[in-house]
Amino acid sequence: MFKAFLPDEEKPFFAASVTDSCIPGAPLPAFVLNPFMRMVQPPLVRNPADKSNDEWVAVTPTYHGRWRVAYIQPAEAGLGRYGDGSRFPQIKPCWVGAKFTGSIHFPVGVKLSSTVG
């Protein structure tokens, strides 16, 4: 079960549980996952007054483990739906998804060019 709380709040603003499918998990080769797993991070500045250096970074993590079909359901947390409708919208997400069990390695990021070509 997953619950998300705001600081100093007793009731979660989002709660859901993930239920495994009876379909067995399977390892997926990197060439299947990599085109969809690339993440891009915008420039980070310590102080809002600092100027950005406009250096975006991309990273493609590698997954070592098993994937399986899973289903998301609202959790018993006093919420009739997935969100509270105030701090998180009351949504009805896709009922089927994937669950990963294993380890994820994040390599050093690669700087992206700021030129459009």
Helices and strands as residue ranges (DSSP letters): E 2-4, E 14-20, H 30-37, E 39-41, E 57-59, E 62-74, E 96-105, E 110-111
